[in-house]
């Protein structure tokens, strides 16, 4: 089950799959193989359903396969068929709730999870999902109660500790946040999102522990964009410029369309190395990939201002303001050049 909370943990742009040295093609091939495997599983289950059309478990399994393939309407249809055949099965209602949540219908999802818990109060999937929803609503005590109830059923549920940790984070209790996420990692040493979240937390404190957690995340998922970017930004903020530049270049080697890596290399050359000539092509590449990248357009103008090419600088500042009329730095740039 994919938890919405994981998407909140870091908020870092993911790398896409293409690159020029083969790694991106390998990732694309992996995704294609995974999709092919899922389709094969769907076809296999469809044949089984034709032979046993009243078996709810087959619909349940096919619904899960459809979720993997992001075919949510088909998944919902199969979940409802499973429920129609066996309305007293808590797992079927919980699956329906998951699909409804993924389909951005949280109110309906709550109804399904509540039904699942009515049928089986110890359904940990439903308990954890309800805990997440309570966290989303900032109903923290209910969130803790549901997560703790799930842990009473199964004390090895690392996700329950992660949810509690996130609640502690929102409540401002850093110690309980860290200890809860660390417990989640002890229970699941391959919990990538836990490593990234702690890496981000310690990076905000300028602590070298950030690198330990980012490196641990990369051991779980080598070349993954969240950890690579978090690590690179940390190195940049710590003044370890050569290392940061090397890591951004590595990210570009993985994916030449990584706009953030191009932009950050440009920023380093402009602001930290004070070399606008080397920064210009990097910002230009970022703008080529993302034509409305206001910050890149502004910084390209700044490059030309520092080179003394003021008319070109003004042009880029105006372009930035056309995209975002509230972009104060560009407005200040125009004022600076007009004075």
N, C-alpha and C positions, 0 to 999 in steps of 0.2 A: 504494500500500500504506500502510495506516495503522499507524504504529509505536506500540507500547505506551509506549515511552520518552517520547513527547510528552506523554502523560498525566501523567507524573511530574514534568515540568519545572517546572510552576508550582503546581498544586494549587489553583487559584482557581475558585470557582463560576461557571459559565457563565450568561449572561443567557438567559432564555427569549425566545420570539419575539413575544409579544403586547405591544402598547402602544396608547396612545390617539391618536397623531399620525400613524399611517400607516406608520411604519417597520417595526413588528412585522408588520403585515399584508403588507408587501412581502416580508419574510423568509419568512413562511408561504407566500406565493404562490410564491416562488422554490423552496422545498422541495417544494411540491406539483408545480410544473413539473418539477423534477428527478426526482421519483418517477414522474411521468407519462412522462417521457422514458425512464427506465429500463424501465418496463413496456412501452413501445412497442418498445424494443430487445429485450427478452425475447421478445415476441410475434414479432418479425421473425426472431429466431434460431430460435424453435420451428418456424416455417414452413420455414426452411432445413433444419433437422434432419429434418423429415418427408420432404423431398426427398432428403437425403443423410444417412441415419441412421448411417453408418459413418465420418463425417468427425469426427475427434477435436477438430479446431480449433474447430468450432462449439460443442461441449460446453464447451471451455475458455473461449470468449468468453461463453457464457451463464452459466457459473459466475461469471465476473467481474461480469456484470450483476446476478446474484443477490446478490453481496457488497455491491454498491452499495445494494441495496434491503434489506440486512440479513436476507436469507432464507438463513441459513447452511446449513440442512439440504439445501435444494434445491441450493445451491452445491456442497456436498460430494458430493452424488449426481452432479452433472455432472462434477466433477473426477475422480471415480472412473470414470465412463464414458469420459472422455478417456484416462485411464491404461489402462483395459481395452483400448481401441482402439490405443494406442501406449504401451507400458510403458517405452520407452526415452527418452521425452521428459523432460528434466530440468525444464523449465518447468511441466509438469503436476504433477509431484511437489511442486515448490515451492509451487504454488498450493494443493494439498491441505494442505500444512503451514501455510500462512497461514490457511486456513479453520479448521483444527484449533486453531490458536493463538487465533483470534478466538472460538472456541467453548470456550475455557478448558480445552483439553486439550494442555498444553505437551509432555508426554512423547511423545504420538503425533505432535505437530508436529515434534519433534526427529527422529523416525524418518523422516518424510517429507523433511525438509531434508537429512538425511544421505544419503538415496537420491538426491535431486536432485544433491548434490555428488559422489556416486559416479559419476553419469552425466555430469556436467559440472562439474569442479572450479572453473570460472570463472563459475559462475552467481552473479552479484552479489546478486540478490534473496535467495538462500539464504544466502550468506555474511553479509550484513548482518543477516538475521533471526537467524542463529545467534549473531552477535556480540551482539545484544540479549539473547538468552537467557543467554549467558555473563555478561553484565553483571548481569542479574537474579540470577544465582547467585553474583555477586561473584567470578567467576573472571576477574579482570581481564586477566591475561596472554593467556589464550585470546581474550578480547574484542578486545584490541589486535591480536593476530595475524590474526584473521578480518577485522577492519576494514581492516587494512593490505593483506591479500591482495586484498580487493575493490578497494582503491585502485590496486593494481598492474594490475588488469584495466582499471579506468576511474578515472583520477585526478580526474575531475570529480564524483565521488559526494559531494555535500555531506553526505548523511546519515551517511556513514562518519566524517566529521570531527565531526559532532554526537555520535555515539555515543562516539567517543574522548573528546570533551570532557566528556561526562557521567561517563565512567569516571574521568577526571582529577579531576573535581569530587568524586566519592566518595572518591578517594584523598587529597584535601586539597591538590591542586596547583592553586591558583587561576590562576596564570599560564598553565599549559598548558590549563586549562579555557577561559579567555577566548580565548586565541589559536586554539584549535580551533573554537570556536563562531563566532568572527569569520571564520575561513576558510570555514566552511559558509555564512555570509552573503555572503561575496564570491562564492562559486560560485553561490549562489541568493539574489539580493537580495530575493526575495519570500518568504523563509522566515520566516513569521510566528512560529513557535514559538521560533526562535533569538533573535529580538528580545525576546520576552517573557521568555525565560530569562535573558538578560543584563540586562534591566530589573529583574527580581526580584533578581538577584545584586547589582547596584549599589545597589538600594534597601536591601539588607541592610547595605550599607556607608555609608548616608546620602550617597551620591554623586549629584550632579546629573546624572551620565551616565544614571541610571535614566530620567529624563524623555526623553532623546534616544531611548533604545531603545523605550520605550513609545510615543512618538510615531511612530517608524518602523513599529512593529507596527500602529498605527492607520492608517497610510498604506496598508498592505497589506490590512487588514480594518477598515474604518471601522465604528465602533459595536460592535466585538466586546467581550464582557464581560470576558475575562481582562485585556486591556490597560487597559481603562477602570478596572476595579477596582484593578489594581496601581498605576496612575497616581494614582487618588484617594487610596488609602491612603498613598502616598509623600507627596503634598501635605499630607495630614492630619498625618503624623508630622513633617513639616518646619515645622509651624506655619502653613502657608499655608491658613488655615481657610476664607476666603471662596472660594478656588479649589476647595477640596475639596467644600464644600457645593454649589457650582454644578455640579461634575461628578457628585456623587451625585444631584442633582436631574435632571440630564440623563439619568442611567441610569434613573431612575424614569420620566421622560418616554418613554424607549424601552420600558420594561417596568414597569408599575405593580405587578407582582408580584415585583419584585426585593427580596427580604427583606433582603439585606445592605445595600443602599443606604438603605432605611428605617431599619434599626438604626443604621448609622453616622451618619446625620444626627441621630438621637436622642442618640447618644453624644456627638457634638460639642456639641449644645445643653446636655446635662446637665453634662459634665465640663469642656469648654473654654470654653463661653459662660456656664456656671453659670445656666442658665435652665430649671429643671425643667418649667415650664408649657409651654414650646415643645417640650420633649423628650417629654412624655407621649403626645400623639397619634401621634408617630412610632414609639415603642415599641409602642403599642397596634396600629398598623397591621402592624408586624413580627409581632406575636403572632397577629393575625388571619390572616395568611398562613401562619404556622408556629406552631400552638398549643403545641408543646413546645419552643419556642425559650427555653431556660433562661436564657441571658444577658439576653435582652430582658425576661423576666419579673422577673428579679432587679433589673435597672436601673429597671424601672417601680416596683418597691418602693422603690428608692433615691430616685427622684423624690419619692414621697410622704413618705418619711422627711425629706427636706430641706425639704419644705413644712410639716412638723410634723404630718402626718396619719399618726400612728404605727400606728393599727389597720389602715388600708389597707396600709401598708408591711409589717406583719407578715403580712397575708394573702398578699401576693405572694411574700414570702420562703418561706412555707410551701408555696405552689404550686410554686416552683422546687425545693424539697427533695422534694416528692412525685414530681416527674419525675426528679430526680437526687439521691438521698440523700447522695451524696458531694460535692455542690456546696458547698464550704466557705464561699464568700462569703455565701451565703444563711444558712447556720448562724451565721456570725459576726454577720450582721445581726440575727437573732433574739436572740442573746446581748447584742448592743449595746442593743437596745430593752428587754430584760428587766432590765438593770442600773440 
